[in-house]
Amino acid sequence: MSTRGTWFMRDRPVVIWLFVAVLVSLVHPFFADSRWLMVHLVALGALTHSVMVWSVHFADALLKTKSIEPRRRQSLRLGLFHVGAVAVFAGVPLTLWPLTIAGAAAISVAVAWHGVMLVRRLRVALPGRFRITVRYYVAAAAMLPVGATFGVLLARGLGDPWHGRLLVAHTMTNLLGWIGLSILGTLVTLWPTMLRTRMAEGSERTSRRALPVLLVGLAAVIAGPLVGLEPLAAAGIACYLAGALVVYWPILVAARNRPPYAFPTLSVGAGLLWLPIGLVTMGVALLGRGWTALAGSYGNLTVIFLVGFALQVLFGALSYLLPVVLGGGPSVLRATMKGMERWGTWRVVVVNLGLAACLLPVPSLVRVVLSAVTLVALASTLVFILTGLAAGIRAKRAAQASPPARGGAPTHDRAERALTLSWSRPQLIAGVTVIAVGAALGVGLDPAAAGFPTAGADRPAADDTSAVTATGEVTTVDVTMSDMRFHPASVEVPVGNELVINLTNADEAEVHDLVLADGANSGRLAPGESTTLEVGVVGADIDGWCSIVGHRQMGMVFEVVATGGQAGGSDRTGGTDGMNGMGDMGGPGDMGGMHGGTGSSSDAGDSSSPIDFMAPWPEDFTGFDPELPPLTEETEHEVTMRVTDVPTEVAPGVRQVRWTYNGSSTGPTLHGRVGDTFKVTLINDGTMGHSIDFHASELAPDEPMRDIAPGESLEYTFTAKRAGMWMYHCGTMPMTAHIAAGMAGAIVIEPPGLPEVDRSYVITQSELYLDTAGAAGTSGELSEPMEVDATKAATEQVDAVMFNGFVNQYLDNPLQAKVGERVRFWLLDIGPNRPLSFHIVGAQFDTVYKEGTYLLKDGRGPLDPPGYDAGGSQALDLLAAQGGFVETVFVEAGHYPMINHVMADAERGARGIVEVSE
């Protein structure tokens, strides 16, 4: 059976899976489980397919058993695997447990069948060299069903610590067992062939010695999580690393004889460097953290093993193998390889430098920019593989149409040399430049997070330590951040010593940083990340804090106490309050000018506001649509809530960075009936931990209302059992700041039998707390975006009160009604602090519904006698998180002011107009 030419089940599925993974990466913020899907499209889809195809190819080449199994049977086996993979890709995100089990079973059967056929090849083959490679493949095939079983249990849902344990067992079994053994077994023979050099002496013997070491390591890695022993799993990682290094020896010898010179060998070589990096990182993490903490910060390890190691090796191997198996002679080989080699050096440089930078504790925007560049480089490899194959197929057809002249054809080796393939110095420079420019762009977008001072956050002159005699000694301390505290919160340092802080974010969801009053800044640390903060020579006491909005107010303060010298020295910013005294400093490490509420703490008692309450909104202003979304026939509502930070003009000329659900200054309004089910997907694309709490739900808050870190998502499903005007909001502490920043909205659950009306409007009231880092625009110019001031929110120093997230928006954009129409106003006091007394000047309410019951219905109260319908209401009073509705019929055309009758708040922006026409 010939292996030359194209074969759909060999050549196409891997590219299809990888392209789907790229598409998912582009839309991942819009649906839950996207990161799980991206990882498994690559690992379970593309990599597993490649292992099943190419391990058979190499087994047949080494054992001379090409006729043992027809291609049709191989296609059937691969088809069974792909059916199972599709079932798993659908079953896990849709939580269809039977479909997930069926898919995992199909995959396990296909791979077990694959392993059985490899064993059969070993039995029928004549003695020969490198049978050990096929034994690597058999051992790898035995691993996947085990890893699939762990994956099915994870999909079922397990609590801590078993989720973390099985996550480690699942990923290590599949990545190190199924994929890792297959790669290590293959490269001993494939690597020198790709380099066009001789195989190192003793390569076969080295492979035989390494396999038992690798298998013992894998057994320990799998057993460690199952019995709950981190040291056992770490020992297994060390053992696996030792076995891998044994395999690496002949690989390194071959590379020394002929260094990597083109994209296939550069990509494979770079991938091999990431395996020991990942193993060391994994071992350290296992010893340093428990299973639960490790599972919460598993993303970096996944990137190292899957993208850095496995995917780069796959790309390099495919770029070499596909031109070879396509066949057709040297012209075809030359055309195919030329297409796949385009910008090869640039791609390898960008992918590896980009990955390395993203794994470091860089500012979040730097990571976003560089990850996008890295994705482009990875995706371009797929494009070049396809274009190379297309070029080779065209060349093959042309060669078949006009056979070459007599005189012999050059060999594969001569054809490859004719391309003059080599690594490119210009592409190397271009790749480094792209990464440098990407990093600079990220820093430019967020200079504060990179440690560069921003306006209002200059380092105080008092940090001058020139008068301090340096001792030459270094004081090193370990500090962790968790539960809104630094541990320890105070450290002592002898005057003149240098201070080095090893800082770790031990929280599972919250982003933190450490900013010191002398200007030292750790930058933001995601959950599980660590960094080293070099403070320099300490000459006096230094105050510190977390600059994430509201965290300082929650108690995240830190103190460096200088001993043996003058306490309370010049490194403190003036002022006697340990928290408010540093207020004018701001937070130099915070993104986009965030000051953690400290920017105005010294001015908390200042009642002045940058808002001109008489200023009109521009004609092109588009605020919040107050019309209640229509009630549909569906009883199951799928809702996506995406958290983003959006600079928003909240008052004419004044902007604030709003923390939003779906981009608006206040959350979108949801609408349903009693008995309806809401499946909410929360996606955190913000810059700190967030959550969501639906008051319309009745369930334990532990899981659905938990904080999630940036880049994470969760699903929150509940059934609305009771009617009312319900609030939802972010429950992350401090809630005053998160709610005041815009993270709240309304969900209307209609009472059974609620009559239809001519118009329904939704009015929510919320408060605005501005820090003093920005100032109001003048002469029609917008202000610099301000942040929410957590201190002012906590002490009720309100700058404005708003209907539906904008100051006075319905003065210039009135609500509409007609004479004689019945209009219903659904009302919710979002707060977080101020009450609402909703009143419409010139109108009376004949129906009032508050907190799930009617106070007045068609002019009759609950205790009024039958036939009485003359009752009326002038205002609906609501405290924070209370809701209801009122109804009225306007009797004349005109302009009816609607206000909060707490008049101070009406004058601070809680007012609008109902424009009634004939």
ZIVEN-V52568 format. One record per residue. N is the residue number from 0. RES is the residue in one small letter. PSI is psi in radians with two decimals (999 if undefined). Layout:
[[N/RES/PSI] [N/RES/PSI]]
This chain:
[[0/m/2.17] [1/s/2.46] [2/t/0.06] [3/r/2.84] [4/g/-3.01] [5/t/2.65] [6/w/2.03] [7/f/-0.85] [8/m/-0.23] [9/r/-0.75] [10/d/-0.53] [11/r/-0.79] [12/p/-0.68] [13/v/-0.69] [14/v/-0.68] [15/i/-0.83] [16/w/-0.72] [17/l/-0.64] [18/f/-0.68] [19/v/-0.69] [20/a/-0.70] [21/v/-0.76] [22/l/-0.74] [23/v/-0.68] [24/s/-0.49] [25/l/-0.48] [26/v/0.22] [27/h/-0.49] [28/p/-0.21] [29/f/-0.04] [30/f/2.68] [31/a/2.90] [32/d/0.23] [33/s/-0.66] [34/r/-0.69] [35/w/-0.75] [36/l/-0.74] [37/m/-0.80] [38/v/-0.79] [39/h/-0.45] [40/l/-0.64] [41/v/-0.91] [42/a/-0.92] [43/l/-0.60] [44/g/-1.28] [45/a/-0.87] [46/l/-0.74] [47/t/-0.74] [48/h/-0.80] [49/s/-0.74] [50/v/-0.76] [51/m/-0.63] [52/v/-0.91] [53/w/-0.43] [54/s/-0.64] [55/v/-0.73] [56/h/-0.84] [57/f/-0.60] [58/a/-0.77] [59/d/-0.67] [60/a/-0.67] [61/l/-0.64] [62/l/-0.10] [63/k/0.87] [64/t/0.62] [65/k/-0.41] [66/s/0.05] [67/i/-0.43] [68/e/2.14] [69/p/2.69] [70/r/-0.55] [71/r/-0.68] [72/r/-0.66] [73/q/-0.71] [74/s/-0.69] [75/l/-0.73] [76/r/-0.77] [77/l/-0.66] [78/g/-0.72] [79/l/-0.75] [80/f/-0.81] [81/h/-0.61] [82/v/-0.78] [83/g/-0.70] [84/a/-0.76] [85/v/-0.70] [86/a/-0.73] [87/v/-0.75] [88/f/-0.50] [89/a/-0.69] [90/g/-0.70] [91/v/-0.91] [92/p/-0.58] [93/l/0.04] [94/t/0.71] [95/l/1.61] [96/w/-0.81] [97/p/-0.68] [98/l/-0.69] [99/t/-0.77] [100/i/-0.78] [101/a/-0.73] [102/g/-0.78] [103/a/-0.66] [104/a/-0.76] [105/a/-0.74] [106/i/-0.80] [107/s/-0.72] [108/v/-0.77] [109/a/-0.78] [110/v/-0.64] [111/a/-0.74] [112/w/-0.78] [113/h/-0.80] [114/g/-0.70] [115/v/-0.72] [116/m/-0.54] [117/l/-0.74] [118/v/-0.72] [119/r/-0.69] [120/r/-0.73] [121/l/-0.66] [122/r/-0.62] [123/v/-0.23] [124/a/2.63] [125/l/2.72] [126/p/2.47] [127/g/3.08] [128/r/2.68] [129/f/0.56] [130/r/-0.39] [131/i/-0.55] [132/t/-0.74] [133/v/-0.56] [134/r/-0.60] [135/y/-0.76] [136/y/-0.69] [137/v/-0.77] [138/a/-0.69] [139/a/-0.74] [140/a/-0.52] [141/a/-0.35] [142/m/-0.64] [143/l/-0.78] [144/p/-0.61] [145/v/-0.84] [146/g/-0.62] [147/a/-0.66] [148/t/-0.79] [149/f/-0.69] [150/g/-0.68] [151/v/-0.71] [152/l/-0.67] [153/l/-0.71] [154/a/-0.51] [155/r/-0.53] [156/g/2.03] [157/l/2.54] [158/g/3.00] [159/d/2.56] [160/p/0.04] [161/w/-0.52] [162/h/-0.84] [163/g/-0.70] [164/r/-0.88] [165/l/-0.48] [166/l/-0.77] [167/v/-0.83] [168/a/-0.75] [169/h/-0.91] [170/t/-0.71] [171/m/-0.64] [172/t/-0.77] [173/n/-0.79] [174/l/-0.79] [175/l/-0.57] [176/g/-1.21] [177/w/-0.91] [178/i/-0.79] [179/g/-0.83] [180/l/-0.68] [181/s/-0.75] [182/i/-0.82] [183/l/-0.68] [184/g/-0.56] [185/t/-0.74] [186/l/-0.35] [187/v/-0.65] [188/t/-0.64] [189/l/-0.65] [190/w/-0.89] [191/p/-0.52] [192/t/-0.73] [193/m/-0.63] [194/l/-0.21] [195/r/0.88] [196/t/2.97] [197/r/2.60] [198/m/2.46] [199/a/2.52] [200/e/2.35] [201/g/0.26] [202/s/-0.74] [203/e/-0.76] [204/r/-0.69] [205/t/-0.74] [206/s/-0.70] [207/r/-0.70] [208/r/-0.54] [209/a/-0.57] [210/l/-0.83] [211/p/-0.62] [212/v/-0.76] [213/l/-0.72] [214/l/-0.66] [215/v/-0.75] [216/g/-0.76] [217/l/-0.71] [218/a/-0.72] [219/a/-0.68] [220/v/-0.65] [221/i/-0.71] [222/a/-0.62] [223/g/-0.92] [224/p/-0.62] [225/l/-0.57] [226/v/-0.01] [227/g/0.54] [228/l/1.77] [229/e/-0.71] [230/p/-0.61] [231/l/-0.78] [232/a/-0.69] [233/a/-0.68] [234/a/-0.66] [235/g/-0.70] [236/i/-0.76] [237/a/-0.71] [238/c/-0.76] [239/y/-0.72] [240/l/-0.73] [241/a/-0.75] [242/g/-0.69] [243/a/-0.69] [244/l/-0.57] [245/v/-0.77] [246/v/-0.60] [247/y/-0.41] [248/w/-0.95] [249/p/-0.48] [250/i/-0.72] [251/l/-0.65] [252/v/-0.77] [253/a/-0.71] [254/a/-0.54] [255/r/-0.62] [256/n/-0.65] [257/r/1.72] [258/p/2.66] [259/p/2.42] [260/y/-0.20] [261/a/3.05] [262/f/-0.80] [263/p/-0.84] [264/t/-0.59] [265/l/-0.74] [266/s/-0.80] [267/v/-0.77] [268/g/-0.75] [269/a/-0.70] [270/g/-0.68] [271/l/-0.49] [272/l/-0.51] [273/w/-0.40] [274/l/-0.93] [275/p/-0.57] [276/i/-0.80] [277/g/-0.69] [278/l/-0.75] [279/v/-0.76] [280/t/-0.73] [281/m/-0.78] [282/g/-0.76] [283/v/-0.73] [284/a/-0.68] [285/l/-0.67] [286/l/-0.48] [287/g/-0.34] [288/r/2.77] [289/g/3.05] [290/w/-0.73] [291/t/-0.82] [292/a/-0.66] [293/l/-0.76] [294/a/-0.56] [295/g/-0.28] [296/s/0.80] [297/y/-0.10] [298/g/-0.78] [299/n/-0.73] [300/l/-0.70] [301/t/-0.75] [302/v/-0.76] [303/i/-0.91] [304/f/-0.73] [305/l/-0.88] [306/v/-0.92] [307/g/-0.84] [308/f/-1.24] [309/a/-0.81] [310/l/-0.67] [311/q/-0.69] [312/v/-0.73] [313/l/-0.84] [314/f/-0.78] [315/g/-0.78] [316/a/-0.75] [317/l/-0.69] [318/s/-0.36] [319/y/-0.75] [320/l/-0.70] [321/l/-0.77] [322/p/-0.61] [323/v/-0.83] [324/v/-0.30] [325/l/-0.61] [326/g/-2.97] [327/g/0.01] [328/g/3.09] [329/p/-0.61] [330/s/-0.67] [331/v/-0.78] [332/l/-0.76] [333/r/-0.76] [334/a/-0.72] [335/t/-0.83] [336/m/-0.61] [337/k/-0.70] [338/g/-0.65] [339/m/-0.30] [340/e/-0.17] [341/r/2.31] [342/w/0.61] [343/g/-0.82] [344/t/-0.74] [345/w/-0.75] [346/r/-0.76] [347/v/-0.75] [348/v/-0.82] [349/v/-0.76] [350/v/-0.81] [351/n/-0.72] [352/l/-0.67] [353/g/-0.79] [354/l/-0.79] [355/a/-0.76] [356/a/-0.70] [357/c/-0.44] [358/l/-0.19] [359/l/2.82] [360/p/1.14] [361/v/2.82] [362/p/2.64] [363/s/-0.68] [364/l/-0.56] [365/v/-0.76] [366/r/-0.68] [367/v/-0.82] [368/v/-0.83] [369/l/-0.59] [370/s/-0.60] [371/a/-0.74] [372/v/-0.74] [373/t/-0.71] [374/l/-0.68] [375/v/-0.77] [376/a/-0.72] [377/l/-0.78] [378/a/-0.61] [379/s/-0.52] [380/t/-0.70] [381/l/-0.75] [382/v/-0.77] [383/f/-0.56] [384/i/-0.77] [385/l/-0.79] [386/t/-0.60] [387/g/-0.77] [388/l/-0.72] [389/a/-0.73] [390/a/-0.68] [391/g/-0.71] [392/i/-0.73] [393/r/-0.75] [394/a/-0.63] [395/k/-0.72] [396/r/-0.68] [397/a/-0.69] [398/a/-0.65] [399/q/-0.55] [400/a/-0.55] [401/s/1.62] [402/p/2.58] [403/p/2.70] [404/a/2.76] [405/r/2.80] [406/g/-0.01] [407/g/2.68] [408/a/2.56] [409/p/2.68] [410/t/2.98] [411/h/-0.70] [412/d/-0.76] [413/r/-0.67] [414/a/-0.70] [415/e/-0.70] [416/r/-0.49] [417/a/-0.36] [418/l/-0.17] [419/t/0.81] [420/l/2.35] [421/s/2.84] [422/w/2.60] [423/s/2.10] [424/r/-0.75] [425/p/-0.70] [426/q/-0.61] [427/l/-0.82] [428/i/-0.71] [429/a/-0.71] [430/g/-0.79] [431/v/-0.68] [432/t/-0.73] [433/v/-0.77] [434/i/-0.73] [435/a/-0.74] [436/v/-0.70] [437/g/-0.74] [438/a/-0.73] [439/a/-0.65] [440/l/-0.78] [441/g/-0.72] [442/v/-0.69] [443/g/-0.62] [444/l/-0.43] [445/d/1.18] [446/p/-0.56] [447/a/-0.72] [448/a/-0.37] [449/a/0.00] [450/g/0.11] [451/f/2.30] [452/p/2.51] [453/t/3.09] [454/a/2.31] [455/g/0.06] [456/a/0.58] [457/d/2.64] [458/r/2.33] [459/p/2.61] [460/a/-0.35] [461/a/-0.03] [462/d/0.10] [463/d/2.04] [464/t/0.30] [465/s/-0.46] [466/a/-0.10] [467/v/2.31] [468/t/2.04] [469/a/2.35] [470/t/-0.30] [471/g/-0.03] [472/e/2.72] [473/v/2.26] [474/t/2.08] [475/t/2.24] [476/v/2.62] [477/d/2.20] [478/v/2.30] [479/t/2.70] [480/m/2.11] [481/s/2.67] [482/d/0.71] [483/m/0.60] [484/r/2.67] [485/f/2.41] [486/h/1.91] [487/p/2.81] [488/a/-0.12] [489/s/2.41] [490/v/2.59] [491/e/2.35] [492/v/2.22] [493/p/2.43] [494/v/2.31] [495/g/-0.29] [496/n/2.59] [497/e/2.52] [498/l/2.24] [499/v/2.19] [500/i/2.08] [501/n/1.87] [502/l/2.28] [503/t/2.33] [504/n/1.83] [505/a/0.06] [506/d/2.73] [507/e/-0.38] [508/a/-0.52] [509/e/2.46] [510/v/2.42] [511/h/2.93] [512/d/3.07] [513/l/2.09] [514/v/2.26] [515/l/2.67] [516/a/-0.33] [517/d/0.07] [518/g/-0.21] [519/a/2.48] [520/n/2.22] [521/s/-0.36] [522/g/2.87] [523/r/2.41] [524/l/2.18] [525/a/2.87] [526/p/2.27] [527/g/-0.20] [528/e/2.71] [529/s/2.77] [530/t/2.92] [531/t/2.15] [532/l/1.98] [533/e/1.86] [534/v/-0.55] [535/g/-2.92] [536/v/2.28] [537/v/2.16] [538/g/-0.25] [539/a/3.04] [540/d/2.53] [541/i/2.25] [542/d/2.63] [543/g/2.92] [544/w/2.89] [545/c/2.24] [546/s/0.02] [547/i/2.42] [548/v/2.17] [549/g/-0.30] [550/h/-0.61] [551/r/-0.69] [552/q/-0.43] [553/m/-0.04] [554/g/0.16] [555/m/1.33] [556/v/2.69] [557/f/2.66] [558/e/2.29] [559/v/2.05] [560/v/2.03] [561/a/2.16] [562/t/2.62] [563/g/0.18] [564/g/-2.79] [565/q/2.10] [566/a/2.82] [567/g/0.61] [568/g/-2.78] [569/s/-0.15] [570/d/-0.16] [571/r/2.48] [572/t/2.49] [573/g/2.75] [574/g/2.60] [575/t/-0.25] [576/d/2.22] [577/g/-0.40] [578/m/-0.99] [579/n/-0.42] [580/g/-0.35] [581/m/0.13] [582/g/-0.69] [583/d/-0.23] [584/m/-0.61] [585/g/-2.94] [586/g/1.65] [587/p/-0.29] [588/g/0.09] [589/d/2.57] [590/m/2.40] [591/g/0.47] [592/g/0.15] [593/m/2.39] [594/h/0.30] [595/g/0.45] [596/g/-0.06] [597/t/-0.29] [598/g/-0.44] [599/s/0.24] [600/s/-0.56] [601/s/-0.25] [602/d/0.37] [603/a/-0.47] [604/g/0.04] [605/d/2.06] [606/s/-0.06] [607/s/2.66] [608/s/2.53] [609/p/0.04] [610/i/2.31] [611/d/1.79] [612/f/-0.15] [613/m/-0.14] [614/a/2.38] [615/p/2.72] [616/w/2.53] [617/p/2.79] [618/e/-0.53] [619/d/0.16] [620/f/2.32] [621/t/1.94] [622/g/-2.47] [623/f/2.19] [624/d/2.02] [625/p/-0.13] [626/e/2.34] [627/l/2.22] [628/p/2.44] [629/p/2.61] [630/l/2.18] [631/t/3.10] [632/e/-0.28] [633/e/2.53] [634/t/-0.15] [635/e/2.13] [636/h/2.10] [637/e/2.10] [638/v/2.33] [639/t/2.19] [640/m/1.91] [641/r/2.12] [642/v/2.18] [643/t/2.69] [644/d/2.08] [645/v/2.00] [646/p/2.14] [647/t/2.40] [648/e/1.76] [649/v/-0.32] [650/a/2.74] [651/p/2.03] [652/g/-0.07] [653/v/2.22] [654/r/2.58] [655/q/2.51] [656/v/1.87] [657/r/2.39] [658/w/1.99] [659/t/2.66] [660/y/1.94] [661/n/0.43] [662/g/-0.13] [663/s/2.77] [664/s/-0.45] [665/t/2.79] [666/g/2.71] [667/p/2.65] [668/t/2.28] [669/l/2.70] [670/h/2.24] [671/g/-3.04] [672/r/2.93] [673/v/2.27] [674/g/-0.23] [675/d/2.60] [676/t/2.38] [677/f/2.13] [678/k/1.83] [679/v/2.24] [680/t/2.03] [681/l/2.17] [682/i/2.15] [683/n/1.70] [684/d/0.34] [685/g/-2.81] [686/t/0.13] [687/m/3.08] [688/g/2.48] [689/h/3.00] [690/s/-3.06] [691/i/2.45] [692/d/2.02] [693/f/2.02] [694/h/-0.32] [695/a/-0.03] [696/s/2.70] [697/e/1.69] [698/l/2.82] [699/a/2.29] [700/p/-0.12] [701/d/-0.84] [702/e/-0.98] [703/p/-0.43] [704/m/0.26] [705/r/2.73] [706/d/2.45] [707/i/2.52] [708/a/2.85] [709/p/2.37] [710/g/-0.17] [711/e/2.98] [712/s/2.85] [713/l/2.84] [714/e/2.41] [715/y/1.87] [716/t/2.28] [717/f/2.77] [718/t/2.22] [719/a/1.93] [720/k/-0.29] [721/r/2.59] [722/a/2.77] [723/g/3.05] [724/m/1.75] [725/w/2.67] [726/m/2.56] [727/y/2.65] [728/h/2.92] [729/c/2.30] [730/g/0.20] [731/t/2.42] [732/m/2.53] [733/p/2.24] [734/m/-0.53] [735/t/-0.78] [736/a/-0.76] [737/h/-0.72] [738/i/-0.77] [739/a/-0.44] [740/a/-0.04] [741/g/-0.01] [742/m/1.16] [743/a/2.77] [744/g/-3.02] [745/a/2.56] [746/i/2.10] [747/v/2.05] [748/i/1.88] [749/e/2.44] [750/p/2.57] [751/p/2.39] [752/g/0.29] [753/l/2.14] [754/p/2.63] [755/e/2.62] [756/v/3.01] [757/d/-0.64] [758/r/2.51] [759/s/2.21] [760/y/2.66] [761/v/2.18] [762/i/2.07] [763/t/2.51] [764/q/2.34] [765/s/3.00] [766/e/2.71] [767/l/2.21] [768/y/1.94] [769/l/2.37] [770/d/3.03] [771/t/0.33] [772/a/-0.46] [773/g/3.07] [774/a/2.72] [775/a/2.56] [776/g/2.67] [777/t/2.68] [778/s/0.72] [779/g/0.00] [780/e/2.60] [781/l/2.64] [782/s/2.87] [783/e/2.50] [784/p/2.21] [785/m/2.93] [786/e/2.89] [787/v/2.42] [788/d/1.85] [789/a/-0.59] [790/t/-0.78] [791/k/-0.63] [792/a/-0.71] [793/a/-0.45] [794/t/0.17] [795/e/0.63] [796/q/1.37] [797/v/2.44] [798/d/-0.58] [799/a/2.79] [800/v/2.38] [801/m/2.57] [802/f/2.15] [803/n/0.65] [804/g/0.07] [805/f/2.47] [806/v/2.17] [807/n/0.50] [808/q/-0.50] [809/y/0.17] [810/l/-0.77] [811/d/-0.24] [812/n/1.29] [813/p/2.69] [814/l/2.58] [815/q/2.53] [816/a/2.92] [817/k/2.69] [818/v/2.33] [819/g/-0.18] [820/e/2.51] [821/r/2.18] [822/v/2.30] [823/r/2.29] [824/f/1.89] [825/w/2.27] [826/l/2.42] [827/l/2.28] [828/d/1.77] [829/i/-0.59] [830/g/-2.48] [831/p/-0.11] [832/n/-0.73] [833/r/2.55] [834/p/2.87] [835/l/2.25] [836/s/1.62] [837/f/2.20] [838/h/2.49] [839/i/2.05] [840/v/2.18] [841/g/0.01] [842/a/2.74] [843/q/2.60] [844/f/2.22] [845/d/-0.14] [846/t/2.23] [847/v/2.19] [848/y/2.16] [849/k/2.22] [850/e/0.86] [851/g/0.10] [852/t/2.73] [853/y/2.21] [854/l/-0.49] [855/l/2.33] [856/k/2.00] [857/d/0.71] [858/g/0.11] [859/r/2.28] [860/g/2.96] [861/p/-0.53] [862/l/0.04] [863/d/2.61] [864/p/2.73] [865/p/2.45] [866/g/-0.21] [867/y/2.22] [868/d/0.50] [869/a/0.12] [870/g/2.64] [871/g/2.87] [872/s/2.50] [873/q/-0.36] [874/a/2.61] [875/l/2.09] [876/d/2.26] [877/l/2.36] [878/l/3.03] [879/a/2.30] [880/a/0.17] [881/q/2.69] [882/g/2.96] [883/g/-2.80] [884/f/2.78] [885/v/2.73] [886/e/2.55] [887/t/2.82] [888/v/2.09] [889/f/2.29] [890/v/-0.30] [891/e/2.71] [892/a/2.61] [893/g/-3.00] [894/h/2.03] [895/y/1.94] [896/p/2.33] [897/m/2.31] [898/i/2.86] [899/n/2.07] [900/h/0.06] [901/v/1.63] [902/m/-0.55] [903/a/-0.63] [904/d/-0.56] [905/a/-0.72] [906/e/-0.25] [907/r/0.35] [908/g/-0.14] [909/a/1.22] [910/r/2.82] [911/g/-2.97] [912/i/2.41] [913/v/2.00] [914/e/1.98] [915/v/2.20] [916/s/2.89] [917/e/999]]
